Amino acid sequence: MEKLQQNADTLKDKNRLRWACRRGMLELDVLFMPFVEEAYDDLDAKQQDAFRRLLTCDDPDLFAWFMGHQKCEDEELAAMVAYILGRVKV
């Protein structure tokens, strides 16, 4: 029964993440949506926390970081940006 509750909690969290991945910029949507579906579950707890923090950032900052126009000053967030960009299939 505890395992089912954990799965339900994970699903709730995943649904929240999917919603948070819906941004005002298509460029960010196409990065975040596949990432949360394909890679989020494979992250360790620290990386998952960094990803969730990344989703709280403003779209213009995220866009600048992902497009290489600016460098993120937060090391954990910068590492997550690099990790996501490394997974992008061009």
C-alpha positions in Angstrom: 0.0 0.0 0.0 2.9 2.4 0.8 4.4 1.8 -2.6 1.1 2.8 -4.3 1.0 6.0 -2.2 4.5 6.8 -3.3 3.6 6.2 -6.9 0.5 8.5 -6.5 2.6 11.2 -4.9 5.2 10.9 -7.7 2.4 11.2 -10.3 1.0 14.3 -8.6 4.5 15.8 -8.6 5.0 14.8 -12.3 1.7 16.4 -13.2 2.8 19.6 -11.4 6.1 19.5 -13.3 4.4 19.1 -16.6 2.2 22.1 -15.9 5.3 24.1 -14.8 7.0 23.2 -18.0 4.3 24.9 -20.0 5.9 28.3 -20.5 5.1 31.5 -22.4 7.9 30.7 -24.9 7.7 27.9 -27.4 11.5 27.6 -27.3 11.4 26.7 -23.6 8.4 24.4 -24.0 10.3 22.3 -26.6 13.2 22.0 -24.1 11.3 21.3 -20.9 8.4 19.1 -22.0 10.5 16.3 -23.5 13.0 16.6 -20.7 10.4 16.0 -18.0 8.9 13.1 -19.9 12.2 11.4 -20.9 14.9 12.3 -18.3 13.5 13.7 -15.1 12.9 10.3 -13.4 16.6 9.4 -14.0 17.9 12.4 -12.1 19.1 12.0 -8.6 17.3 14.0 -5.8 19.7 16.9 -6.0 19.3 17.2 -9.7 15.5 17.0 -9.5 15.6 19.8 -6.9 17.7 21.9 -9.3 15.3 21.3 -12.1 12.3 22.3 -10.0 14.2 25.4 -9.0 15.0 26.1 -12.6 11.3 26.1 -13.4 10.7 28.9 -10.9 12.9 31.2 -12.9 11.6 33.9 -15.2 11.2 33.0 -18.9 13.5 35.8 -20.2 16.3 34.6 -17.9 15.7 31.0 -18.9 15.7 31.9 -22.6 19.0 33.9 -22.2 20.6 30.9 -20.4 19.5 28.3 -22.9 20.3 30.4 -25.9 23.8 31.2 -24.5 23.2 34.9 -24.3 23.9 35.0 -20.6 25.5 32.7 -18.1 23.5 31.6 -15.1 25.3 32.7 -11.9 23.8 29.8 -9.8 26.1 26.8 -10.3 23.5 24.2 -9.8 21.1 25.8 -12.2 23.9 26.4 -14.7 24.8 22.7 -14.5 21.1 21.8 -15.1 20.9 24.1 -18.1 24.1 22.4 -19.5 22.6 19.0 -18.8 19.4 19.7 -20.6 21.2 21.3 -23.6 23.4 18.2 -23.7 20.3 16.0 -24.1 18.8 18.0 -26.9 18.6 16.1 -30.2 19.4 18.5 -33.1 
